[in-house]
Amino acid sequence: MRQEERYWDHILAVLIVRGGTAPAGDVIAAVARRAGLTAADMRPTNADGRPKYKCHIEAAKQYLRHSGLVVSSGRGTWSITSKGKSSYPLSGKRHIAIKRSGNAHWY
């Protein structure tokens, strides 16, 4: 399982609880809490100094976006689509479809 996969349901859940739309930073923080990330989990950084967990959550959002479950509704704002709401929680078949759509579009 890719790191990003563990965040897919958390992103959808956070957006549903927040009424469908929320600032990216708020979503990332809420997803980290829901996923049970510890301070030690959040410490590692990429070569550019950005925390790895944030990069993984942002990458997870891209997979969901390419699958039509989440959209960027303005700079720094994420929104869940009606397809995203009806897909939550994600099934095993949906995970496979998301992996395929994400791989085909941006990796």
C-alpha positions as CSV (number, residue, x, y, z in Angstrom):
1,M,0.0,0.0,0.0
2,R,1.3,3.4,-0.9
3,Q,1.5,6.0,1.9
4,E,-1.1,8.1,0.1
5,E,-3.8,5.3,0.3
6,R,-4.0,5.4,4.1
7,Y,-5.3,9.0,3.9
8,W,-8.0,8.7,1.2
9,D,-10.9,7.9,3.5
10,H,-9.7,10.4,6.1
11,I,-9.7,13.2,3.5
12,L,-13.2,12.4,2.4
13,A,-14.4,12.1,6.0
14,V,-12.9,15.5,7.0
15,L,-14.5,17.2,4.1
16,I,-17.9,15.7,4.8
17,V,-17.7,16.7,8.5
18,R,-16.7,20.3,7.4
19,G,-19.7,20.7,5.2
20,G,-18.0,19.7,1.9
21,T,-15.3,22.4,1.7
22,A,-12.4,23.5,3.8
23,P,-9.0,25.2,3.6
24,A,-6.2,22.7,2.6
25,G,-4.2,23.4,5.7
26,D,-7.2,22.6,8.0
27,V,-7.9,19.4,6.0
28,I,-4.3,18.3,6.3
29,A,-4.2,19.0,10.1
30,A,-7.5,17.2,10.6
31,V,-6.4,14.2,8.5
32,A,-3.1,13.9,10.5
33,R,-5.2,13.8,13.7
34,R,-7.7,11.3,12.4
35,A,-4.8,9.1,11.1
36,G,-3.2,9.2,14.6
37,L,0.0,10.7,13.4
38,T,2.4,11.3,16.2
39,A,5.0,14.2,16.5
40,A,7.6,11.6,15.5
41,D,5.6,10.8,12.4
42,M,5.3,14.4,11.4
43,R,9.0,15.2,11.9
44,P,10.7,13.7,8.8
45,T,11.1,16.2,5.9
46,N,11.8,16.0,2.2
47,A,15.0,17.5,0.7
48,D,13.1,20.8,0.3
49,G,12.3,20.9,4.0
50,R,8.5,20.2,3.6
51,P,7.1,17.6,6.1
52,K,6.7,14.3,4.4
53,Y,3.3,13.6,5.9
54,K,1.9,16.8,4.3
55,C,3.3,15.8,0.9
56,H,1.7,12.3,1.3
57,I,-1.7,13.9,2.2
58,E,-1.5,16.3,-0.7
59,A,-0.6,13.4,-3.0
60,A,-3.5,11.4,-1.7
61,K,-5.8,14.4,-2.5
62,Q,-4.4,14.3,-6.1
63,Y,-5.4,10.7,-6.5
64,L,-8.9,11.6,-5.2
65,R,-9.0,14.5,-7.6
66,H,-8.1,12.4,-10.6
67,S,-10.9,10.0,-9.7
68,G,-13.4,12.8,-9.5
69,L,-14.0,12.5,-5.7
70,V,-12.4,15.8,-4.6
71,V,-11.8,19.1,-6.4
72,S,-9.8,22.2,-5.7
73,S,-12.4,24.9,-5.4
74,G,-10.1,27.9,-5.3
75,R,-6.5,28.4,-4.2
76,G,-5.8,26.4,-1.1
77,T,-9.4,25.1,-0.8
78,W,-10.5,21.5,-1.1
79,S,-14.0,20.3,-1.8
80,I,-15.7,16.9,-1.9
81,T,-17.8,16.1,-5.0
82,S,-21.2,14.3,-4.9
83,K,-19.3,11.3,-6.2
84,G,-16.9,11.6,-3.3
85,K,-19.7,11.7,-0.8
86,S,-21.5,8.7,-2.3
87,S,-18.2,6.7,-2.5
88,Y,-17.3,7.2,1.2
89,P,-16.1,4.9,2.8
90,L,-14.0,3.6,-0.1
91,S,-14.3,-0.1,-1.0
92,G,-11.5,-2.3,-2.2
93,K,-12.7,-2.0,-5.8
94,R,-12.8,1.8,-5.5
95,H,-9.2,1.7,-4.2
96,I,-8.1,-0.2,-7.3
97,A,-9.8,2.3,-9.5
98,I,-8.3,5.3,-7.7
99,K,-4.8,3.8,-8.0
100,R,-5.3,3.2,-11.7
101,S,-6.6,6.7,-12.4
102,G,-3.9,8.4,-10.3
103,N,-1.1,6.4,-11.9
104,A,-2.4,7.1,-15.4
105,H,-2.6,10.9,-14.9
106,W,0.3,12.1,-12.8
107,Y,2.9,9.6,-11.8
